[in-house]
Amino acid sequence: MRIRGFYELGHALDVLDGESHGFGPADIERVERYWAYGDMHDSTAGFVLRLRDGRRAYGEFVHWHGFEQDEDFRIDVEILEGDEVPSTPLREPVDPSAPWPPGGWSDETAHLDRLLASDRGD
């Protein structure tokens, strides 16, 4: 059984660093909401993050599965203003006519917050 967002957040935490993205995993207090989608070819997810210093950020993760080719992934991050929630993807979607975010937003983040705590060693 796969828990939505767990796989993608785990990879994002491995990639995030303060120098490149403005914050790292240890700076994240909790996940406020997220969306996640995956199929045979890729996994994508977006996370609205509350940072320990009071800022909020949105991180978007895309992972192309390898199979016969090299795997690739990317994470894009932006700092949010106030209570803003992203209404468009950070990168041009493969299918601009598809609803965004795929699968819709979820506020049920307890499993992701546990992953954050274990990653920090809490």
Rosetta silent file (secondary structure, phi, psi, omega in degrees, C-alpha in Angstrom):
SEQUENCE: MRIRGFYELGHALDVLDGESHGFGPADIERVERYWAYGDMHDSTAGFVLRLRDGRRAYGEFVHWHGFEQDEDFRIDVEILEGDEVPSTPLREPVDPSAPWPPGGWSDETAHLDRLLASDRGD
SCORE:     score description
SCORE:     0.000 S_00000001
   1 L     0.000  134.479  179.383    0.000    0.000    0.000 S_00000001
   2 L  -106.794  130.978  178.118    1.297    3.433   -0.925 S_00000001
   3 L   -94.477  123.779 -175.057    0.417    6.436    1.194 S_00000001
   4 L   -51.727  129.628  173.744   -0.130    9.494   -1.005 S_00000001
   5 L    87.395  -18.346 -175.035    2.753   11.953   -0.960 S_00000001
   6 H   -64.207  -50.041 -179.648    5.073    9.890    1.260 S_00000001
   7 H   -59.079  -48.390 -176.197    7.362    8.691   -1.554 S_00000001
   8 H   -67.784  -42.212  178.336    7.587   12.125   -3.163 S_00000001
   9 H   -64.812  -39.277  177.586    8.209   14.021    0.092 S_00000001
  10 H   -57.287  -45.577  177.068   10.929   11.541    1.045 S_00000001
  11 H   -65.882  -41.344 -179.955   12.766   12.244   -2.206 S_00000001
  12 H   -60.940  -40.743  179.742   12.209   15.997   -1.878 S_00000001
  13 H   -62.941  -32.375  177.779   13.748   15.988    1.612 S_00000001
  14 H   -69.636  -26.780 -174.270   16.855   14.320    0.174 S_00000001
  15 H   -95.846  -33.788 -176.820   17.224   17.063   -2.437 S_00000001
  16 L   -59.462  134.161  169.930   16.259   20.231   -0.516 S_00000001
  17 L  -148.132  152.382 -174.101   19.114   22.348    0.789 S_00000001
  18 H   -59.709  -38.362 -177.280   19.346   25.836    2.180 S_00000001
  19 H   -68.039  -43.467 -177.381   21.821   27.146   -0.376 S_00000001
  20 H   -82.039  -35.498 -170.559   19.856   26.068   -3.458 S_00000001
  21 H  -115.984   -6.177  179.318   16.288   26.407   -2.193 S_00000001
  22 L    90.782   -7.955  175.226   16.396   28.909    0.678 S_00000001
  23 L  -164.686  158.428  177.865   15.618   26.261    3.317 S_00000001
  24 L  -121.491  179.643 -178.543   16.419   22.650    4.082 S_00000001
  25 H   -54.434  -38.417 -178.106   14.552   19.752    5.683 S_00000001
  26 H   -67.824  -17.371 -179.772   15.462   20.848    9.233 S_00000001
  27 H   -85.047   -8.816 -176.274   13.774   24.212    8.560 S_00000001
  28 E   -87.813  122.811  176.836   10.354   22.632    7.879 S_00000001
  29 E   -80.993  -47.123 -179.040    7.954   22.685   10.823 S_00000001
  30 E  -164.281  166.345  173.158    5.086   20.857    9.129 S_00000001
  31 E   -95.725  123.613  179.833    3.234   20.128    5.892 S_00000001
  32 E   -82.748  -42.522  178.752    0.046   22.212    5.686 S_00000001
  33 E  -162.363  165.262 -177.560   -1.417   20.563    2.596 S_00000001
  34 E  -159.191  167.213  167.648   -0.313   18.627   -0.425 S_00000001
  35 E  -136.433  154.194  179.146   -1.317   16.936   -3.648 S_00000001
  36 E  -151.013  145.485  178.376    0.258   13.844   -5.217 S_00000001
  37 E  -149.789  140.320  176.354   -0.141   11.915   -8.439 S_00000001
  38 E  -150.582  150.248  173.479    1.720    8.960   -9.907 S_00000001
  39 L  -143.912 -162.706 -177.390    1.464    6.514  -12.762 S_00000001
  40 L   -66.946  -18.916 -171.888    3.782    4.102  -14.572 S_00000001
  41 L  -106.582  -30.323 -178.338    5.864    6.955  -16.000 S_00000001
  42 E  -157.725  166.293  174.042    6.240    9.580  -13.315 S_00000001
  43 E  -128.590  134.615  178.330    5.381   10.742   -9.818 S_00000001
  44 E  -135.053  152.007  177.879    4.516   14.333   -9.039 S_00000001
  45 E  -162.633  155.666  174.998    3.535   16.143   -5.877 S_00000001
  46 E  -132.396  140.344 -175.734    3.270   19.598   -4.399 S_00000001
  47 E  -130.734  125.486  170.322    3.654   20.508   -0.731 S_00000001
  48 E   -90.653  120.105 -171.625    2.678   23.691    1.113 S_00000001
  49 E  -115.286  135.509  171.351    5.208   23.847    3.944 S_00000001
  50 E   -94.672  122.170  179.634    5.232   25.855    7.174 S_00000001
  51 E   -91.772  155.889 -176.895    8.831   26.749    7.995 S_00000001
  52 L   -62.693  -24.888 -179.833   10.130   27.121   11.543 S_00000001
  53 L   -88.726    8.807  177.356   10.883   30.822   10.979 S_00000001
  54 L    95.253  -15.321  177.493    7.204   31.541   10.130 S_00000001
  55 L   -71.591  163.296  173.822    7.594   31.626    6.351 S_00000001
  56 E  -123.869  145.532 -178.653    5.542   29.383    4.107 S_00000001
  57 E  -137.683  158.036  173.804    6.855   27.693    0.994 S_00000001
  58 E  -120.691  125.511  176.141    5.561   25.578   -1.852 S_00000001
  59 E  -116.715  133.239  179.856    7.703   22.738   -3.145 S_00000001
  60 E  -120.171  126.739 -174.720    6.843   20.834   -6.302 S_00000001
  61 E  -116.782  133.438  174.927    8.511   17.492   -6.995 S_00000001
  62 E  -130.572  130.126  179.287    8.582   15.593  -10.313 S_00000001
  63 E  -129.200  117.858  174.509   10.224   12.186  -10.727 S_00000001
  64 E   -91.613  125.851 -176.960   10.465   10.455  -14.097 S_00000001
  65 L   -74.883  146.611 -172.061   10.837    6.706  -13.586 S_00000001
  66 L   -74.602  -56.979 -172.872   13.803    5.027  -15.198 S_00000001
  67 L    48.012 -109.561 -177.330   12.754    1.666  -16.623 S_00000001
  68 L   -90.312   -2.910 -176.216   15.022    1.453  -19.717 S_00000001
  69 L  -125.903  175.279  177.431   16.373    4.983  -19.384 S_00000001
  70 L   -67.697  141.045  172.795   18.006    7.154  -16.779 S_00000001
  71 L   -75.218  155.926  175.966   15.793    8.350  -13.980 S_00000001
  72 E  -148.714  151.031  174.732   15.429   12.047  -13.470 S_00000001
  73 E  -150.770  161.514  176.064   13.768   14.273  -10.919 S_00000001
  74 E  -150.029  153.816  173.550   13.484   17.909  -10.091 S_00000001
  75 E  -132.074  133.297  175.665   12.184   20.053   -7.310 S_00000001
  76 E  -118.776  143.138 -175.535   11.099   23.644   -7.663 S_00000001
  77 E  -134.175  142.982  170.292   10.425   25.865   -4.662 S_00000001
  78 E  -139.929  146.601  174.662    8.836   29.253   -4.097 S_00000001
  79 E   -83.658  133.564 -177.416    8.215   31.240   -0.924 S_00000001
  80 E   -92.847  154.087  176.106    4.517   32.027   -0.494 S_00000001
  81 L   -96.138  130.750  175.246    2.952   35.304    0.565 S_00000001
  82 L    51.155 -129.676 -179.120    0.600   35.257    3.577 S_00000001
  83 L   -96.424   18.616 -178.552   -1.975   32.449    3.400 S_00000001
  84 L   -54.084  141.602  171.605   -1.515   31.990   -0.339 S_00000001
  85 L  -125.235  129.343 -177.289   -2.035   28.514   -1.807 S_00000001
  86 L   -56.283  140.014  178.404   -0.654   27.892   -5.302 S_00000001
  87 L  -115.960   -2.976  176.437   -3.265   27.802   -8.046 S_00000001
  88 L  -141.551  155.287  178.890   -0.934   26.913  -10.920 S_00000001
  89 L   -70.714  157.710  178.201    2.073   24.594  -11.267 S_00000001
  90 L   -74.164  -26.190  177.800    5.596   25.988  -11.040 S_00000001
  91 L  -120.110  154.762  178.406    6.475   24.369  -14.365 S_00000001
  92 L   -58.170  124.190 -179.361    4.462   24.078  -17.546 S_00000001
  93 L   -68.955  153.141  178.215    2.298   20.946  -17.205 S_00000001
  94 L   -60.963  -42.254  178.581    2.644   18.131  -19.730 S_00000001
  95 L  -120.762   95.778 -177.085   -1.082   18.400  -20.452 S_00000001
  96 L   -62.290  -17.539  179.882   -2.261   21.992  -19.910 S_00000001
  97 L   -85.402  -10.308 -179.218   -5.910   20.909  -20.302 S_00000001
  98 L   -75.178  147.362  177.877   -5.702   18.486  -17.350 S_00000001
  99 L   -62.794  147.538  178.802   -7.077   19.658  -13.983 S_00000001
 100 L  -130.574  138.560   -5.868   -4.495   20.999  -11.538 S_00000001
 101 L   -77.072  151.001  179.788   -3.448   19.838   -9.087 S_00000001
 102 L   -61.195  127.333  179.989   -3.974   16.230  -10.147 S_00000001
 103 L    84.426  -10.300  178.144   -6.096   14.499   -7.510 S_00000001
 104 L    79.173  167.222 -179.896   -6.793   17.762   -5.667 S_00000001
 105 L   -76.990  147.526  172.857   -5.396   19.163   -2.423 S_00000001
 106 E  -126.322  136.871  174.964   -5.376   17.152    0.804 S_00000001
 107 L   -98.119    0.950 -179.233   -5.177   18.596    4.312 S_00000001
 108 L   -88.532   94.031 -169.988   -4.551   15.168    5.869 S_00000001
 109 L  -117.520    9.065 -175.895   -0.826   15.467    6.471 S_00000001
 110 H   -56.612  -40.004 -179.491   -0.149   13.543    9.718 S_00000001
 111 H   -66.631  -32.528  178.525    1.746   10.804    7.839 S_00000001
 112 H   -75.759  -36.290  176.447    3.935   13.423    6.139 S_00000001
 113 H   -65.997  -34.421  175.375    4.623   15.232    9.411 S_00000001
 114 H   -65.416  -38.845  176.384    5.764   11.916   10.913 S_00000001
 115 H   -62.256  -43.887  176.754    8.163   11.517    7.976 S_00000001
 116 H   -57.555  -46.960 -178.409    9.518   15.025    8.637 S_00000001
 117 H   -62.013  -42.208 -179.803   10.019   14.222   12.323 S_00000001
 118 H   -69.258  -34.135  177.865   11.850   10.978   11.551 S_00000001
 119 H   -66.035  -34.875  179.133   14.027   12.712    8.957 S_00000001
 120 H   -82.460  -14.597 -177.011   15.028   15.319   11.584 S_00000001
 121 L    84.170   18.685  178.998   15.549   12.665   14.241 S_00000001
 122 L   -66.415    0.000    0.000   12.766   14.033   16.507 S_00000001
